[in-house]
């Protein structure tokens, strides 16, 4: 009789673990679906530098593109918060400072079988790329203007949120406190 109780407890624990695991996998799958557009925008932007004249052959660029997409999706999967786009923004920022490549770009190059030095010479010497929910932006150099690759914040504004207008996007937050961000992001990239 006691053995039957413990057997039922084991079955219940197994079911709970499976439900929890399934729930986490579903959440991860949902997260990946919500960040596809942003990652694709960042990957395509980075890849254009490689395929410029005297660049890397198209098949190698495609390998780099696929590799970078997978690296970013994996890296961002636990750091993607559509309800709070600025949360995790520094973690998702891709930096190239004085030709020092961000580790995610280096990893993608290695996984694609492309020499890091070749990728490094084709990418800008100074680049910041922010990949946030509904917003992908970039800046060349430390004092350059911020360019926008993707801005879907208007289409996904919550109707009831009055704070959304205050914190419209991470890009706008960055502009408000750029004096604080640049030294910190430079330190992070080194």
N, C-alpha and C positions, 0 to 999 in steps of 0.2 A: 504494500500500500504506500509506504513512504517512497519507495523507488518510483512508483507511478507519479507521485507529486513532483519529484525532482525531474523526471522525464518531461512532464508537462511544462515545468519551469524552463528547462533547457530549450524546448520547442518555442516557448513564448519569447525567450531572450533572442533566439535565432531569428524569429520573425521581426522582432523590434530592430535588430541590427540590420536585417535586410531592408526593412522599411526606411530606416535612417539612411543607409547607403544609397538606396534608390532615390530618396528625396534629395540627397546631396548631388547625385549624378544629374537629376532633373534640373536642379538649381544651376549647376555648372553648365548644362546644356542651354538653359535659358539665358544665362549670362553671356555665353558665346554668341548666341543669336543677337543679343542686343548690342554687342560691340563689333560685329562683322564689318559694318559700314565704316566705322572709325578706323579700324585696323587696316582695312583695304585702302582707305584714303592715305594713311601714313605710308604704307608699303609701296603704293604706286608713286607717291612723291619721292621717296628715297630711291626707288628703282630708276626714275628718269635720269638721275645723275650718272648712273652706270651705263645707260644705253646711249648717252650722248656721243657725238662724233669721237672717233678714236677710243670708244669705250669698250665694253665687254660684249662678246657675242650674245645674240638674243637667247640662245638656249641656256647660257650661264646666268643671264639676268633673270630668266624664268625660274631657275633653281634658287637663286638668291631671293626672289620675290616669295616663292613658296616657303622657303626656310624662315625668312623674316616674319612672315605671317604666323607660322606655327610658334616661333619663339615668343612673339608678342602675345598671342592668344594664351599661351601657357603662363607667361609672366603676369598678365593682367587678370587672369581668371578669378583670383581671390582679391583683386584690388579694383573692382569695377562697381561703382555705386551710382546708377542712373538717377536715383532720388536725391543724391548729394554729389553732383559732378566734381566739385573741387576736392572732395575727400580722396586722397591717394594720388592727386595730380603730380606731385613731385616724384613719386615712385614711377609713374607712367611717362615722365618726361625723358626724351631721348636727346642727349647732348654730344656735340662734337666741339671740343675746345682745343685750340691750337693744334689741330690735326690729331688729337687723341680721340679715338672713336669710343662711343658708348659700348659697353660690353654686349648689349643685345645685337648691335650691328656686327661686331666682331664675331660673335657666335654664329650669326646667320651666314656670314661670309665663309667661315670654316666649314659649317655644315653643307654649304652649297659647293664646296671644293674650289673656292676662289681665294687667291692670295689676299690676305688682309691688306698688304701694302698696295695692291692694285686698287682695291676698293677705297682705301684711304686717299690715294692720289686723285680719285675721281669725285669724291664727296667734297662739299665745301669745307674750308678749314675751320669755320665757326658756324655752328648751326644749333638751334634749339627747336625741338619739335614736341609740342604738347598734344597728347592723345587723351582726350577726355570724353565722357559721354556727351554726345551731340555736338562736339566741338573739337576740330583738329586745326591747330594753328602752328605757325613757324616764324622764326626770326633768324636772319643772317647777321652774324656779329653780335656784339653786346649792345650796340646802340641803334640797331636797325629797326625799321618799322615791323610791326607784327602783321603777317599775312594770314589769311583765312583759307583753309582748304575745304573745311566742312563746317557748316553752322546750321544745325537742325534744332536749335534751342527754341525757336519760335513755334515750330510745329508740335513740340511735346510739352509746352508749358502747362503745368497743372492749373486748372481753372480756379481752384479754391486757394491757391498759395499766394499770399501777399508778399512773402519773402522772396519769391522767385525774381521779382522785378529788382530787388535790391542786389541779389547775387545772380545776375543774368547768366554769367558764364565765368569760367576760370580765367579766360583771357582778360575779361574786364577787371577781375580781381587782381590779376598780375599787373595791369596798367596802373591800378591804384597804389600798389606797393612794390613797384619794380625796383626801387632802391634797396629793398630788403631781399628780394628774390635772387638777383644776379650774383652777389657774393656767395650765397648759400648754394645755388645750383652749380656754380663753378667749383666749389669745394666738393660737392657730391660727385661731379664728373671725373675728378682727378683720382 
